[in-house]
């Protein structure tokens, strides 16, 4: 190709990211690309034989882009200190993907649905993360060598959550008309006319706050009380999951789980579920309106099962750090026993559904997390200072990074007890951040 043709080809790829990204890459029509570029659909075929070739080119473009950003992060450190590394990470990684969210959306959908490519990308990303935050920058932070990988993953996970979670990419920057200057002036919520996409500066501010300071409130941060090694062990023993604790999955839910775990959520069609059950599609619709409702029901049922365990085994404790760690252990143990649910929930996070839950997903289970609300009222847990840290966001974030760690543990083929030292590190980081932990 001539230089002009190569530029045109790259323009088509860049346009595809932007245009298809508006529908989270559900609508990948070549016609929409041609219309945006002001050319005929036929003209696109001079550069790409079809949609699949264009998608493959976009995958390669993303990998190259990611490598370029990674190099900028690595070389952007002006000195071997954590502050310098964090500034470079925010400037080059967080800021870019905050301003170009469709790239991460594309990676989630197209790479995570291809186990071989997705696995290679994840391994490559993990290697890059270690380069972002090399061992020498932690020397002044009293982080042990064994803890560094978990600390690094946590830092990147915070940014990933803020970048990929829809509630974080939209912020209400103006107070409601009837409550000027109210606390709701800056908050995370569902999209509304008063919300606009969060700027890279806003996400960097939140990212830095979570990473550096954590969620411990002033009354906890100013004490020397920490969970002892013995207390950690006691909680790990007490928060066991027995077979009797896990409800038997009914026939339909079991089939949905099996198909999701085997094929991934994109291929969890009504036809596949019906075939697994040995029944017709129309018979299955007697129980559910559509595929999306089926998937919501299976996940919602599990959420409430975990919630009831939280009420039984977490809320009776009096010390918030112990309550929090008990929650971590319960959540991890439950997901470990139900890998099919973990698969469904992991994929569910990256989907767009036609089915609307009967009420807000967080408010539906919020009462299970009363221990966090009570800690907030006592100044032990901070979910309000800063730009829009709500209880719902805290819960979603906890589940996000715990699922990330469980999934990684599965991929590495490790035993569950090997995850507990990591959970203890994450617990400390969540409460006190890098500076306090």
N, C-alpha and C positions, 0 to 999 in steps of 0.2 A: 504494500500500500504506500501511496505517497504520504508526505507529512500532513497534507490537508485532509486526506481520507482518514488517517489515524486520529486526527483531532476530531473529525466528525464522528468516528466510532466511539471515542471517549465521551463525546457530548451525548450520544444516545444512551450510553451506560449511566452517565450522571443523571440524565433526565428520567430514566427508568426508576432509579432510586427515589427520586423526588415525587414523581407522579404515582407510581405504584405504592409508595410509602404512605400516601394519604389514606389508602384503604387497608393499611397494614399488610400489603402484598396479597390480599385476597383477590383483588381484581387486577389481573396481569394481562390486560388487553394491549396488543401491539398498536391498535387503533388509537388508544389514548396517548401513547408515546408519539405517534405520528402527528396527532392533532396539536400536542404541546410544542412540537418542533416546527409545525407549519409545513410539513411535507406529506407526501402520500405514503400509505402503508407499503405500497410496492417498493418505494425508495429504501425502506428499511431493510428489505431483503437483499440489497446490494452489500450490506454489512453483516447481516445475521440471517441464517437460513430459516430461523423460526424462534419462537419464544424460549425453547429449551436452551438453544445456543446462547441467547442473550442472558438468560439466568446463570448459565455456567460462566459467562464472561463477568457477570456481576460478582459471583463468588470469588473469582480470581482477583477482581478489582478490590474487593473487601480485604482479602488476605494481604495484598500488597499495601493497601492503605493502613491496615492495622500495624504492619511491620514498620512503616514509615513513622506512625505516631509513637510506637514503642521506642524507636531510636531517638525521637525528639525528647521523650521523657527521660531516657537514660542520659543523653548528652546535655539535658537542660539543667542538671544539678550543677550549681556553681561551687559547691563544697560538699565534703562528705559528712553531712549532718541530716538528721531526720527532717528538720524544717525545710531545708533546701530540696530534699527529695519530694516532700509533700507539695511544695509550691510548684515544682516541675510537673508532678502528676496532675495537679489541679489545672495548671495552665494548658497543658498539651492534651491530656486524656479526657478529663471531665469536661472541660470547656468545649472541646471539639464535638464530642458526642451529645452534649447538651444542645449545641447549635445545629447538629445534624442527627436527630434521633432516629431517622429512618434507617441508618446504617445498622444500628444495633437491632432494630426490629427485624431487618432482613436476616441478620446472622442468627437470631433466635429461631426464626421460622424455617430457614433453608438449611442451616447447618445442624441444628439440634434434631432435625427430622432425618438426617443421614448419619447413622451411627459411626460409620468409618471416618468420614470427613469431620464430623462433629467432634469425635474423640481426639483426632489429631489436632484440631483447633484448640480444644480445651487444654491438651497437654502443652501445646506451644504457648498458650496464654499463661499457663501456670509458670512456665520457664521465664517468660518475659516479666511476670510480676516479681520474681525474685531479683531480676535485674533492676526493676524499678526501685526496689528497696533492699539493697544488698546488706549483708551482715554487718559490715563496718559502720553503717549509720546508726545501728542500734546500740553501739558500745556505751554511749552515755545515758541510755535509758534503762539499764539494768534488766534487759530482756535476755533470757538464756538462749543458747543456741538452739535448743530443742523447741523453744516457743516461737522462734522467728517465722517459720513457715505459716503457722496458724495466725500470727499477728499480721503478716503480709496479706494473707487471704482475707482477713477481716477488713483491712483497709480497703481492699479492692471491692469486697462485697458491699460495703456501705455505698460506695460510688455506684456500683452496678444497680443496687436497689433504687437509688435516687434517680438513676437514668432510665430504668426500664419500667418502673411502676407508674402507671397512668396518673395516680393521685399526686405523685411528686412532680410531674412535668407540667402541672397546671396549678397556679396559685392565685388566690383572690388578692389582688393588689389594692383593691379599693374597698372601703367599708360599705356595708349595706346602707342603702339610702336613708333608712329610718334609724340607723345606729352609727352615725359618723364617729370615727375614731375608736370604735369598739375593739374588743379583743379579736373579733372575727375579721378584722381588717386584713390580716395576713394569715391565711390558714389553708390547709390541704382539705379538699373536699371533692365531691363529684363535679364534673364540668358544669359551668353555668355561665350566663352572659357576663357576669362580673369577673370571670377568670380569664387570664391570658397565660400563654406558655411561660414557664419560669425561665428567667434569663440564666446564662451560664454563671454570672456573678452570684445570683441567689442560690443556685445549687452548690456552688463552691463553698459559700458561707455555711450552708447546712452541713455539707460533707465534712468540712473542717471541724465544725462544732461536735458532730457525732463522733468522729475519729479521735479528736484530741481530748474531749471532755466527758464523753459518755452520757449516761442518763441518770446518774446519781444526783439526788437533790442536795441542797446545802447541809441539811441536818445529818445526812449520812456521810457526805464528803468530809466534813469537819471532825469526824470521829476516827479513832484508830481501829474500830471494830471490823474485823474481817472474818470470813468463814475459815475455821481451822481445817487442817488435813483430815482430822477424825470426823468432823461434821460433814465434809464432802463425802467421805466413805459411807457414813451412816445414811445420808440421803440417797446415795446410789443403791444401797441395799434395800432401803424401805420402798423406793419407787420402782418396784418390780412390776412387770406386766404378766399376769397369769392368763391362761387360756380362758378362764371364767370371766375375765375382765373384758374380753373382746367378744362382742355379740356375733352370733352366727350370721354370716352374710346370706341374705335370701337369694333365691335362685336367679332372679333377674339382675340384682346387684353383682352377684358373683360372675355372671356372664359379661356384664359391662366391664368389670375390673379386669377380667381375663383378656378381653379384646384390647382394652386400652394398654395393658401391660405388654401384650404381644406385638401389637401393630402401631402403637403410638396413637395419640389422640386424633391426629388428622385422619387416620383410617378407621377410627372407631365408629363405623357407620351403623345405622339401624339394621341394615341387611346382614352385616357381620354378626351383630349381637343376636339377631333372630336365628341365624344359622347355628350359632353356638348353643342356643336354647332348644333347637329343633322345632321351631314354631314359625309361623308366617309373620311378615312385617306388620300386617294389619292387626294381627292378634297382639303384637307387642304394643301397638299404639293404643290398645285398650287401657294400658297402664300409664303411658306417658304421651304427652302432646307431640314431642319430637325428640331428636337426638340430644339437643342441648339440655332439655329438661332432664333426660336420663342422667347425663353427666353431672348436672348440678345436684341432683338428688343423691347420687352416690357419695359425692364429696361432702355435702351438707350433713348427711347422716353421720359420717365419720367425725366431722367437726364437733358435733354435739356429744358424741361418745367421749372424745378427748376432753371436752368441756366439763362433763360430769366427773371425770377423773380428777380434773383440776380442783373442782369444788371439794372433793373428798380428801385429797391428799396434799393440796397446796394451801388452801385457805385456812386450815386449822393451825398452821405455823404462825408464829408471832413476829419473826424477824424477816424483813423483806428480802435481803440477799439469799437467805435459805429458801424462801418461797420461790424466788426466781430460779434458783438452781434446781429445785424440785420440778419446776415446770420444764426446764431444759431436758432433764433426765426422762420425765414422763413422755414428752413429745418424741424424743429420739427413740425410746424403747418401743413406743406404740408404732411408729413408722417402720422401725426395724422388723417388727412382727407382721406388718402389712405392706410389703414392698409394692404390691399392685396399687395400693392407695397412694403411695409415694409417687409412683409413675403417673397416676392420673392427676394428682395435684400439681406435679411439676409441669406437665403439659398444659393443664388447665390455665396456668398463669399466663400462657402465651397465646391464648385464643380470644377470639371475639365471637360472642354468641348472640343468637336472635332471641333466646329465652331470657326473660328478665326475672330474677329472683323476686319472691313476694315482698321482700323488704331489703333494706341495705344490708349487705353481707356481714359487715362488722357489727352493726347494732344488734343483729340477730344473736350474736354470741358474746356480746360485750359483758353481760352479767357474770360470765365465767371468770372474767379478769378483774373482779372486784379488788383483789389483793393489790393490783397495780394502782387502781383508783384511790384506795385507802392510803397507799404509800405516797401518792402524789399530794393528797390533802395534808399529810403530815410533813411534807417537804423532804421525804426520803427519796422519792423518784420524781424526776423532772420530766414532765411531758408537755410543758407549756412554754417555757422560756425559749427565746429564739423564734425564727420564722416558721411557725406552724407545726410544732411537734404535738400531735394529738395522740390520744390513747390508741385509736384505731391504727395510726401509722406505726406506733411502737409495736403493737401486736403483729402487724403484717411484716414488719422488719425482722422481729424475732423468728417468726416462722420461715421467712425467706432465708436467713443465713443458716438456720438449723437444717433446712432441707438441702441447702448447698453442701453442707458438711456430710450429711448422711449419704447423699448421692455420690460424693467423692469417695467416701469410705467403701461403698459398694463397688465402685469402679476399681478400687485398689485391692479388693478381695480381702479386706482386713476383718478381724473379729470386733464385736461390739465393745468389749472392755478397752480396746485400744483407742476408742473414741473419747473416753472419759477425761483423760488429761487435756485433750483439745477443748472439751466442753468447759473445763475449769478456767482455761485461758480466755475463752470467749466470754465467759461469765464476768471475769474481771474487766475485760475490755468494754463490754456492754455497760457496766456500771460506771467505770472511772475513766474510760478512754485511754489513749496511749500515755498521756501525761500523768494521770492518776494511778493507773495500774502498775 
